[in-house]
Amino acid sequence: MSKSIASKPMPRRFHQARWDEPLIFELSQPGQRGVLPPAVDPGILAEVGNPAAALPDGLRRDQPPALPELSQVHVVRHYARLAQENLGADLNIDIGQGTCTMKHNPKVNDQLANSPKAVDVHPLQDDATMQGILEIHYRLQEILKEISGLDAVSLHPGAGSMAIYANVAMIRAYHEARGEGEQRDEVITTIFSHPSNGAAARTAGYKIITLYPDEDGYPDLDALKAAVSERTAALMITNPEDTGIFNPRIAEFVRVVHEAGGLCAYDQANANGILGITRAREAGFDLCHFNLHKTFGAPHGSGGPGAGASCVTAALEPFLPAPTVAYDGKRYFLDHDRPQSIGKVHPFFGVTPAILRSYAWIMNLGAAGLREVSEIAVLNNNYLLQKVLDIPGVSAPYARGKRRIEQVRYSWEELTRETGVHTEEIGYRMADFGAHYWTSHHPFVVPEPMTLEPTESYSRADLDEYVAMLRQIAEEAYADPEIIKTAPHNSTIHRVDPDWFDDPEQWAITWRAYRRKHLGNGE
């Protein structure tokens, strides 16, 4: 570290720009324009006439859409101001968004994904005209087959949760093909697996059985043995779980479910600490999924644009979403001829920008690089673990004295008991240092939770600075808790009234609904 940086106090001083910025609809001024499209050439107009007149009456608007009217400079000002109020991976240390695998996304990969050779391709083009895009899809499928050890891959899903749902749909199709669809109506998951596992299975109509951890934080094997039966369709489990704890008995879990006739689906959203080290195949899994927009270097996107990858054994390959990207030795093509397929779970055949970024990220690293990513992520996490546990008021429940994989779910229970400061309030105060701190760790099985996941992207200096922020907040909690309870002071974020979430009459997800509910002048 240079002297100039080392001499700066940690955590560094931060104060964010704060604008009383209206909604863009409120800035609208009738008659203002940012772009003036040229008039249609008179010759073309004389030849083809008015295109709008050729539309059926049912497709023509009675009046123009209610879009905001602004000049170009006012549009630029509006969004530039909003940008100054953002926190993000390019601005701050965001290891506090635990379970989300926030990492640096190489900008060269963004350039690749924004190339006209990619963005100008239409998914309904003839296969022969997009051989390059299809080849990248196919190559990434082959790479993920090797990483997972499984036999077939679909890049069809548009997010990790969508890949989980695709796996659930394939599990159902598999049992239906064997005449056991109605009989096997239960899915087993664990409380610290990603909630999407239980949610996707419930959405598909399954009854959910949730296993809780034993005293050491591992999923309870005896509880699993008691839960499996002839009604078991599948075990859907994250490993390592969202506590950062890896289940060393995972192969035995799979064996127990298989003996009951169920399938096993591996949620690998937390794969950033195990790439090149463990695989779904060796643990006996039938299905798994990856989040390309997390583990493999494509931007997280706060839920979009994401990309999931569903990986399956040969026994489940017939049920993959259609179309699949295939290769016959001469050309790449979309294979729609899949009579047992579960069909589409997402439009077209995959989120190409995220797939391009992930392919480039993997090809740049190679097999050895992927393993190094995981080794550094685990090293960073355990370095952070030791530093955080030195802060008064924080603990790491379960697996005491043992190391974790790529994240840890900590607890501020002691600090809350002694100061009255809660984890959500620490999140608001962290924003005063320009840092992110994720507070969505439901269910609160770990009291007053804090989940940190440093990934491989952060330096030792980054980790030390983040710890310095947490340490200062803990010291403030014991010395003057009102500083935290009245935060944020330097950031633009605001406290949300929790009662608002329980009152649908206040919800407004469109401008029209906002005008109707809060301004009283909408239709």
Backbone torsions as a table, in degrees:
resi	resn	phi	psi	omega
1	MET	NA	134.8	-179.5
2	SER	-70.3	158.1	179.9
3	LYS	-61.4	-37.8	-177.3
4	SER	-63.6	-36.1	178.6
5	ILE	-78.8	-41.7	-177.4
6	ALA	-63.4	-27.8	-178.0
7	SER	-78.2	-14.2	178.9
8	LYS	-73.9	140.4	178.0
9	PRO	-69.0	145.2	174.7
10	MET	-113.6	134.5	-0.3
11	PRO	-75.3	153.4	-176.2
12	ARG	-68.2	154.7	-179.0
13	ARG	-70.5	141.5	-177.9
14	PHE	-144.1	138.4	170.1
15	HIS	-150.3	123.3	-172.8
16	GLN	-92.7	147.8	173.0
17	ALA	-61.6	138.0	-178.2
18	ARG	-129.6	118.3	-179.3
19	TRP	-117.1	137.4	169.6
20	ASP	-83.0	71.0	-170.5
21	GLU	-88.4	120.4	177.6
22	PRO	-70.6	167.2	169.0
23	LEU	-63.3	151.4	-177.2
24	ILE	-62.7	-28.2	176.6
25	PHE	-66.5	-33.4	179.4
26	GLU	-73.7	-21.0	177.6
27	LEU	-83.3	-10.1	-174.6
28	SER	-61.0	136.3	175.9
29	GLN	-127.6	118.7	-176.8
30	PRO	-53.8	132.1	176.8
31	GLY	95.6	-15.7	178.5
32	GLN	-75.3	145.7	-179.1
33	ARG	-138.3	140.7	174.1
34	GLY	-95.8	-27.5	-179.4
35	VAL	-136.8	134.9	175.6
36	LEU	-113.2	99.7	-179.3
37	PRO	-67.1	145.4	-179.2
38	PRO	-67.6	150.6	177.1
39	ALA	-67.7	153.4	178.4
40	VAL	-66.6	137.7	178.5
41	ASP	-56.9	131.6	-177.3
42	PRO	-54.7	-36.9	179.9
43	GLY	-64.7	-41.6	178.0
44	ILE	-66.5	-42.3	-180.0
45	LEU	-61.1	-40.5	179.4
46	ALA	-66.5	-31.6	-176.8
47	GLU	-78.3	-45.7	-172.7
48	VAL	-105.2	-13.6	-179.5
49	GLY	75.8	-164.9	-179.1
50	ASN	-86.7	112.4	-177.3
51	PRO	-58.5	-35.8	-177.8
52	ALA	-62.4	-31.0	-178.5
53	ALA	-67.9	-22.3	-179.1
54	ALA	-82.4	-11.0	-179.4
55	LEU	-76.1	144.3	175.0
56	PRO	-61.3	151.6	-178.0
57	ASP	-55.7	-34.9	-177.4
58	GLY	-68.8	-15.9	-179.7
59	LEU	-100.7	-4.0	-177.6
60	ARG	-100.3	136.7	178.4
61	ARG	-74.1	145.7	172.0
62	ASP	-75.2	-27.8	179.4
63	GLN	-147.8	158.7	-178.2
64	PRO	-60.8	154.3	178.0
65	PRO	-64.6	150.5	-177.1
66	ALA	-83.3	71.1	179.5
67	LEU	-96.4	151.0	177.9
68	PRO	-65.7	144.8	179.7
69	GLU	-114.3	110.6	-178.1
70	LEU	-140.9	153.5	172.6
71	SER	-75.3	164.6	-177.1
72	GLN	-60.7	-42.8	-177.0
73	VAL	-65.6	-34.3	179.3
74	HIS	-72.6	-32.0	173.7
75	VAL	-64.3	-46.3	-179.5
76	VAL	-62.2	-45.6	179.9
77	ARG	-60.1	-43.4	-177.3
78	HIS	-58.6	-51.3	-175.1
79	TYR	-77.2	-27.6	174.8
80	ALA	-66.7	-39.2	177.3
81	ARG	-65.3	-44.3	178.4
82	LEU	-61.3	-37.4	-179.9
83	ALA	-63.0	-33.1	179.3
84	GLN	-70.0	-15.6	-179.3
85	GLU	-98.7	9.0	-176.5
86	ASN	-91.8	153.0	161.6
87	LEU	-116.5	146.9	-178.5
88	GLY	-171.4	175.4	-174.1
89	ALA	-61.7	-27.0	179.6
90	ASP	-86.7	0.0	-176.5
91	LEU	-120.5	-28.8	-170.6
92	ASN	-146.3	170.3	176.9
93	ILE	-82.6	110.0	-170.9
94	ASP	-109.8	31.8	177.8
95	ILE	-66.0	-12.3	179.0
96	GLY	-74.0	-7.1	176.1
97	GLN	-89.2	64.2	-176.2
98	GLY	-60.0	153.7	-177.6
99	THR	72.9	-2.0	-174.7
100	CYS	-107.3	-3.8	176.4
101	THR	51.4	57.4	177.3
102	MET	-78.7	126.5	-178.1
103	LYS	-147.1	169.7	177.0
104	HIS	-67.8	132.9	176.7
105	ASN	-106.9	109.2	-174.4
106	PRO	-53.9	131.8	-175.7
107	LYS	-68.9	-27.1	178.0
108	VAL	-63.1	-31.2	177.9
109	ASN	-71.3	-32.4	173.6
110	ASP	-63.5	-40.8	178.6
111	GLN	-62.0	-41.4	178.3
112	LEU	-61.6	-46.5	-177.7
113	ALA	-67.5	-24.4	179.8
114	ASN	-92.5	2.9	179.0
115	SER	-63.8	140.2	175.8
116	PRO	-54.9	-27.6	178.8
117	LYS	-64.7	-19.4	178.0
118	ALA	-103.7	-50.8	-171.8
119	VAL	-73.2	-21.4	-179.3
120	ASP	-90.0	0.6	176.5
121	VAL	-80.8	134.5	177.4
122	HIS	-104.7	133.9	-175.8
123	PRO	-64.4	-14.1	178.7
124	LEU	-95.7	6.0	174.8
125	GLN	-61.9	158.8	172.6
126	ASP	-63.2	141.3	-178.8
127	ASP	-51.9	-36.4	-175.9
128	ALA	-64.9	-20.6	-176.7
129	THR	-95.9	0.3	178.1
130	MET	-137.7	47.0	-179.6
131	GLN	-62.7	-35.9	-178.8
132	GLY	-64.9	-46.4	178.9
133	ILE	-63.0	-44.4	-179.6
134	LEU	-65.6	-34.1	178.2
135	GLU	-64.4	-41.3	178.9
136	ILE	-65.1	-42.2	175.3
137	HIS	-57.2	-47.1	-177.1
138	TYR	-64.8	-44.1	-179.6
139	ARG	-63.1	-39.7	178.7
140	LEU	-66.6	-37.5	174.8
141	GLN	-57.7	-44.2	-179.0
142	GLU	-65.0	-38.6	178.6
143	ILE	-64.1	-45.2	-178.6
144	LEU	-68.9	-27.0	172.3
145	LYS	-61.6	-42.5	179.8
146	GLU	-69.4	-42.0	-178.8
147	ILE	-64.6	-38.5	-178.9
148	SER	-89.0	-25.3	-174.7
149	GLY	82.2	0.7	-178.2
150	LEU	-89.9	177.7	-164.3
151	ASP	-98.5	-21.8	-176.5
152	ALA	-151.0	151.1	-175.3
153	VAL	-137.4	140.9	169.7
154	SER	-119.4	131.2	174.3
155	LEU	-99.1	16.0	-176.1
156	HIS	-62.1	-42.7	-174.2
157	PRO	-62.5	147.1	-177.6
158	GLY	-96.6	7.1	178.4
159	ALA	-170.6	168.8	178.1
160	GLY	-63.5	-43.2	179.4
161	SER	-64.6	-32.2	177.4
162	MET	-70.4	-34.0	176.0
163	ALA	-68.1	-37.0	175.8
164	ILE	-62.5	-44.4	178.9
165	TYR	-63.4	-39.7	177.3
166	ALA	-60.3	-40.9	178.7
167	ASN	-65.0	-40.1	176.7
168	VAL	-61.9	-43.0	-179.7
169	ALA	-63.6	-37.3	177.9
170	MET	-70.9	-35.9	175.4
171	ILE	-60.5	-44.8	179.4
172	ARG	-64.0	-43.7	-179.6
173	ALA	-63.1	-37.8	179.0
174	TYR	-62.1	-48.6	-178.5
175	HIS	-68.3	-35.8	177.5
176	GLU	-64.1	-39.4	179.3
177	ALA	-64.2	-23.8	179.5
178	ARG	-96.8	4.9	179.2
179	GLY	77.5	17.6	-177.5
180	GLU	-118.0	17.6	-175.5
181	GLY	-60.8	-44.5	-178.9
182	GLU	-76.0	-34.2	-178.0
183	GLN	-67.1	-43.9	-175.0
184	ARG	-92.4	92.0	-173.4
185	ASP	-119.5	16.4	-179.2
186	GLU	-123.8	140.0	174.9
187	VAL	-121.9	133.6	179.9
188	ILE	-103.2	134.2	174.3
189	THR	-140.1	-175.5	179.9
190	THR	-123.3	156.8	-174.7
191	ILE	-65.7	-27.6	-179.3
192	PHE	-100.8	6.8	168.1
193	SER	-75.6	161.2	179.4
194	HIS	-58.7	134.5	-178.3
195	PRO	-57.4	-22.7	180.0
196	SER	-61.0	-25.3	179.7
197	ASN	-64.6	-52.0	177.3
198	GLY	-67.1	-38.7	-177.4
199	ALA	-66.3	-44.1	-179.8
200	ALA	-64.9	-42.2	179.6
201	ALA	-66.0	-38.9	178.3
202	ARG	-66.3	-40.1	177.3
203	THR	-59.8	-34.7	179.0
204	ALA	-79.5	-1.4	175.1
205	GLY	102.5	4.7	-178.4
206	TYR	-84.7	151.3	168.2
207	LYS	-80.8	140.5	-173.8
208	ILE	-109.7	130.5	172.6
209	ILE	-112.9	122.7	-176.0
210	THR	-109.3	124.9	178.0
211	LEU	-91.8	140.6	177.6
212	TYR	-104.1	160.5	-175.9
213	PRO	-76.8	158.6	171.1
214	ASP	-80.1	-173.8	-173.6
215	GLU	-64.5	-20.2	179.1
216	ASP	-93.1	-3.5	178.2
217	GLY	95.7	0.1	178.4
218	TYR	-86.9	147.7	173.7
219	PRO	-55.0	137.4	-172.1
220	ASP	-77.9	113.5	-177.6
221	LEU	-67.1	-39.4	179.0
222	ASP	-64.2	-37.0	177.4
223	ALA	-64.9	-37.2	176.9
224	LEU	-63.3	-45.6	-178.6
225	LYS	-61.4	-33.8	178.7
226	ALA	-74.8	-24.9	-175.2
227	ALA	-86.6	-30.6	-175.4
228	VAL	-72.3	148.4	178.8
229	SER	-164.5	-173.0	176.4
230	GLU	-68.3	-7.3	177.9
231	ARG	-92.9	-6.1	-175.6
232	THR	-73.5	120.7	174.2
233	ALA	-88.7	-40.8	-175.3
234	ALA	-165.9	157.8	163.0
235	LEU	-103.4	127.7	177.7
236	MET	-122.4	111.4	-168.0
237	ILE	-139.6	141.7	173.9
238	THR	-96.0	136.8	-179.5
239	ASN	-153.6	116.3	0.1
240	PRO	-64.2	150.5	179.7
241	GLU	-74.9	-178.6	-176.6
242	ASP	-74.1	3.9	169.8
243	THR	-90.5	-8.4	-174.6
244	GLY	85.3	2.7	-177.6
245	ILE	-90.8	127.2	176.9
246	PHE	-91.1	132.0	-178.9
247	ASN	-82.0	106.8	-177.3
248	PRO	-72.8	-11.4	-179.5
249	ARG	-102.1	22.5	-172.3
250	ILE	-60.9	-38.0	179.9
251	ALA	-63.5	-33.5	178.5
252	GLU	-71.3	-36.9	174.5
253	PHE	-57.3	-45.9	-179.6
254	VAL	-62.9	-43.2	-179.5
255	ARG	-60.2	-43.7	-178.9
256	VAL	-60.6	-43.1	-179.1
257	VAL	-69.4	-42.2	179.0
258	HIS	-61.8	-38.6	-179.5
259	GLU	-64.3	-25.0	177.2
260	ALA	-88.9	-0.1	178.6
261	GLY	90.2	6.0	179.2
262	GLY	-89.5	168.9	175.8
263	LEU	-103.7	165.5	-178.4
264	CYS	-129.7	124.2	-179.1
265	ALA	-114.8	128.0	-174.2
266	TYR	-101.4	111.6	173.3
267	ASP	-79.8	110.8	-177.3
268	GLN	-109.6	33.9	173.9
269	ALA	-63.2	-23.3	177.6
270	ASN	-100.1	35.3	-174.8
271	ALA	-79.6	-4.1	-173.3
272	ASN	-63.5	-17.6	178.7
273	GLY	-102.4	3.5	-174.6
274	ILE	-131.3	5.6	179.9
275	LEU	-59.0	130.4	178.3
276	GLY	74.0	4.2	-177.8
277	ILE	-114.7	-49.3	174.7
278	THR	-128.1	157.0	179.2
279	ARG	-135.7	155.1	178.5
280	ALA	-61.5	-36.5	-177.4
281	ARG	-58.9	-48.1	-174.7
282	GLU	-67.4	-24.5	176.4
283	ALA	-86.5	-4.7	174.8
284	GLY	90.1	12.9	-176.5
285	PHE	-70.3	150.9	177.3
286	ASP	-92.3	-30.4	-179.2
287	LEU	-142.1	156.8	168.8
288	CYS	-153.1	170.5	172.6
289	HIS	-143.7	152.5	174.5
290	PHE	-120.2	153.7	169.7
291	ASN	-101.2	106.9	-179.9
292	LEU	-65.2	-32.1	-177.3
293	HIS	-81.2	12.0	174.5
294	LYS	-129.9	-72.5	-173.2
295	THR	-62.7	-36.8	-169.5
296	PHE	-107.4	30.1	163.6
297	GLY	81.1	5.1	171.4
298	ALA	-86.0	147.6	-176.4
299	PRO	-57.2	146.3	-179.4
300	HIS	-65.3	-45.8	173.9
301	GLY	73.9	10.4	179.8
302	SER	51.0	45.0	178.9
303	GLY	100.2	-3.7	177.3
304	GLY	175.8	147.0	-0.9
305	PRO	-79.9	119.1	178.9
306	GLY	-106.2	-178.6	175.8
307	ALA	-156.8	130.9	176.1
308	GLY	-110.4	161.7	176.2
309	ALA	-132.3	121.3	176.5
310	SER	-98.4	125.1	-179.3
311	CYS	-117.4	137.7	-174.7
312	VAL	-141.0	162.7	172.3
313	THR	-77.8	171.3	-179.3
314	ALA	-60.1	-32.2	-178.5
315	ALA	-65.4	-25.5	-178.0
316	LEU	-103.5	-6.4	-177.7
317	GLU	-55.4	-38.8	-179.4
318	PRO	-59.6	-20.4	-174.4
319	PHE	-95.1	-1.1	-178.8
320	LEU	-54.2	150.3	175.6
321	PRO	-55.7	147.1	179.3
322	ALA	-113.1	146.8	1.4
323	PRO	-82.2	155.9	169.9
324	THR	-97.9	157.2	175.8
325	VAL	-92.6	119.4	-174.0
326	ALA	-123.5	168.3	-179.6
327	TYR	-141.8	127.5	-177.8
328	ASP	-102.4	13.4	-178.4
329	GLY	97.7	-16.3	-180.0
330	LYS	-126.3	-35.9	-176.6
331	ARG	-145.2	155.7	176.0
332	TYR	-95.9	141.5	-176.3
333	PHE	-153.1	161.3	175.8
334	LEU	-90.7	119.3	-176.9
335	ASP	-94.1	105.2	178.1
336	HIS	-94.0	-10.3	-174.5
337	ASP	-86.1	74.1	-176.1
338	ARG	-133.6	84.4	-171.4
339	PRO	-62.7	-24.0	-179.4
340	GLN	-98.5	3.5	-177.6
341	SER	-60.9	149.4	174.4
342	ILE	-75.5	-5.2	179.7
343	GLY	88.7	-158.4	-177.1
344	LYS	-85.0	140.1	167.6
345	VAL	-114.4	0.3	-176.4
346	HIS	-163.6	149.4	179.6
347	PRO	-60.1	143.9	172.8
348	PHE	64.1	-132.7	-169.1
349	PHE	-134.7	19.5	175.9
350	GLY	137.8	160.4	-179.1
351	VAL	-89.8	92.1	-170.7
352	THR	-57.7	-42.6	-180.0
353	PRO	-58.3	-42.9	178.7
354	ALA	-68.7	-37.0	179.0
355	ILE	-66.2	-41.5	177.0
356	LEU	-60.5	-46.8	-179.8
357	ARG	-61.3	-44.1	-178.8
358	SER	-65.5	-41.7	178.8
359	TYR	-61.1	-44.6	-179.9
360	ALA	-65.3	-40.7	-179.7
361	TRP	-61.9	-44.9	-179.9
362	ILE	-67.4	-44.2	-177.6
363	MET	-65.0	-32.8	178.3
364	ASN	-68.3	-36.8	-176.0
365	LEU	-84.3	-39.1	-173.8
366	GLY	73.0	177.3	-175.7
367	ALA	-62.6	-44.6	-179.1
368	ALA	-65.4	-37.4	180.0
369	GLY	-66.5	-36.6	178.2
370	LEU	-62.9	-42.0	178.1
371	ARG	-65.9	-39.0	179.4
372	GLU	-63.6	-37.2	175.1
373	VAL	-53.8	-49.0	-177.9
374	SER	-66.4	-40.9	-179.3
375	GLU	-62.7	-41.0	179.6
376	ILE	-70.2	-39.2	178.3
377	ALA	-60.9	-42.3	179.1
378	VAL	-68.0	-41.3	177.6
379	LEU	-61.4	-48.0	178.9
380	ASN	-58.3	-42.2	-176.5
381	ASN	-65.7	-41.6	-177.7
382	ASN	-77.7	-27.4	170.1
383	TYR	-63.8	-46.6	179.2
384	LEU	-62.5	-39.8	179.5
385	LEU	-55.6	-48.5	-178.9
386	GLN	-64.9	-39.4	-179.8
387	LYS	-67.2	-44.2	-176.7
388	VAL	-66.8	-38.0	-178.7
389	LEU	-67.7	-10.9	174.4
390	ASP	-83.5	-8.0	-179.0
391	ILE	-83.5	132.4	178.8
392	PRO	-60.3	136.4	172.5
393	GLY	93.0	-2.0	-177.0
394	VAL	-117.5	147.4	177.7
395	SER	-142.0	170.4	176.4
396	ALA	-125.3	93.2	-176.7
397	PRO	-62.1	154.6	177.3
398	TYR	71.5	157.5	175.6
399	ALA	43.3	46.9	-174.5
400	ARG	-62.5	135.2	179.7
401	GLY	80.4	-1.6	-178.9
402	LYS	-106.8	156.2	179.4
403	ARG	-80.6	161.7	179.1
404	ARG	-114.4	175.2	-179.4
405	ILE	-88.2	-97.7	-169.3
406	GLU	-109.5	-1.0	179.1
407	GLN	-158.1	169.0	176.3
408	VAL	-141.6	138.1	169.8
409	ARG	-99.2	107.1	-178.8
410	TYR	-89.0	174.3	175.9
411	SER	-136.9	134.7	173.7
412	TRP	-99.2	24.0	-174.5
413	GLU	-56.8	-43.7	-179.2
414	GLU	-63.7	-44.9	179.5
415	LEU	-62.3	-41.1	179.1
416	THR	-63.4	-43.5	-179.7
417	ARG	-63.0	-36.2	-174.1
418	GLU	-90.8	-21.0	-175.5
419	THR	-125.6	-17.6	-175.7
420	GLY	82.4	2.2	179.4
421	VAL	-87.3	131.3	-178.0
422	HIS	-102.9	163.5	-177.1
423	THR	-61.3	-36.7	178.6
424	GLU	-62.2	-36.5	179.8
425	GLU	-70.0	-34.3	174.3
426	ILE	-62.5	-36.6	177.1
427	GLY	-60.6	-43.1	177.7
428	TYR	-64.0	-40.2	-179.6
429	ARG	-69.0	-35.0	177.7
430	MET	-60.2	-31.8	178.6
431	ALA	-63.6	-24.3	177.7
432	ASP	-69.7	-14.1	176.2
433	PHE	-103.4	7.6	179.4
434	GLY	74.7	25.1	-176.9
435	ALA	-119.3	157.7	179.2
436	HIS	-96.4	144.6	179.5
437	TYR	-147.4	108.9	-173.7
438	TRP	-80.4	133.0	-177.3
439	THR	-116.6	8.3	-179.0
440	SER	-95.9	88.5	-179.0
441	HIS	-126.2	38.1	179.8
442	HIS	-72.6	149.2	-4.4
443	PRO	-75.3	152.0	-175.7
444	PHE	-79.5	59.6	175.6
445	VAL	-67.5	-41.0	169.9
446	VAL	-85.8	117.1	-176.9
447	PRO	-68.4	141.8	179.3
448	GLU	47.9	60.1	-169.6
449	PRO	-78.8	154.2	170.3
450	MET	-143.3	122.8	-178.8
451	THR	-114.1	122.6	179.9
452	LEU	-118.0	136.4	179.8
453	GLU	-139.0	97.3	-171.4
454	PRO	-76.7	-15.8	-175.6
455	THR	52.6	-171.2	-179.9
456	GLU	-88.9	-4.9	-169.5
457	SER	-80.9	-16.1	-170.3
458	TYR	-102.8	139.6	-179.2
459	SER	-81.2	169.6	175.9
460	ARG	-61.0	-38.3	178.9
461	ALA	-63.1	-38.7	176.9
462	ASP	-61.5	-46.0	-178.4
463	LEU	-63.9	-42.2	179.0
464	ASP	-62.2	-39.2	-179.8
465	GLU	-67.4	-40.5	179.2
466	TYR	-63.8	-41.4	177.5
467	VAL	-62.6	-37.8	178.8
468	ALA	-62.4	-37.0	176.0
469	MET	-62.8	-48.8	-179.5
470	LEU	-62.2	-40.4	-179.4
471	ARG	-63.5	-43.6	179.9
472	GLN	-62.8	-40.8	179.7
473	ILE	-64.9	-40.6	178.1
474	ALA	-62.7	-41.4	178.3
475	GLU	-64.3	-39.1	176.9
476	GLU	-64.0	-39.1	-178.6
477	ALA	-60.2	-40.0	-179.5
478	TYR	-78.6	-31.3	-176.6
479	ALA	-89.0	-43.6	-175.7
480	ASP	-154.2	79.5	-173.6
481	PRO	-61.8	-18.8	179.3
482	GLU	-63.8	-27.3	176.4
483	ILE	-57.4	-40.2	-178.3
484	ILE	-81.2	-40.4	-176.7
485	LYS	-67.8	-19.7	178.3
486	THR	-104.4	3.4	178.5
487	ALA	-69.8	159.0	5.8
488	PRO	-85.4	153.1	178.5
489	HIS	-110.3	-31.7	-175.1
490	ASN	-112.0	1.8	-174.4
491	SER	-117.1	166.6	-178.0
492	THR	-90.0	-11.5	-178.2
493	ILE	-67.3	160.3	-177.3
494	HIS	-134.6	160.1	177.7
495	ARG	-80.5	137.2	-178.8
496	VAL	-102.7	132.8	176.5
497	ASP	-68.1	116.3	-176.6
498	PRO	-62.4	-24.4	178.9
499	ASP	-65.2	-23.8	-178.5
500	TRP	-61.7	-37.2	-176.7
501	PHE	-66.8	-22.7	-177.0
502	ASP	-95.6	6.2	-176.4
503	ASP	-122.4	92.5	-178.6
504	PRO	-58.2	-22.5	-179.7
505	GLU	-66.4	-17.9	179.3
506	GLN	-96.8	-13.6	-177.3
507	TRP	-67.8	137.4	177.9
508	ALA	-145.0	101.8	-176.5
509	ILE	-101.1	-1.1	174.7
510	THR	-133.1	160.5	178.2
511	TRP	-62.2	-38.7	179.8
512	ARG	-63.9	-42.6	178.9
513	ALA	-66.5	-37.1	178.6
514	TYR	-63.5	-44.1	179.6
515	ARG	-63.1	-41.3	-177.3
516	ARG	-69.2	-43.1	-172.8
517	LYS	-86.1	-31.8	-171.2
518	HIS	-115.9	-21.5	177.6
519	LEU	-108.6	-18.0	176.7
520	GLY	72.5	19.5	-178.0
521	ASN	-134.3	21.7	179.5
522	GLY	-99.5	164.5	176.8
523	GLU	-100.6	NA	NA
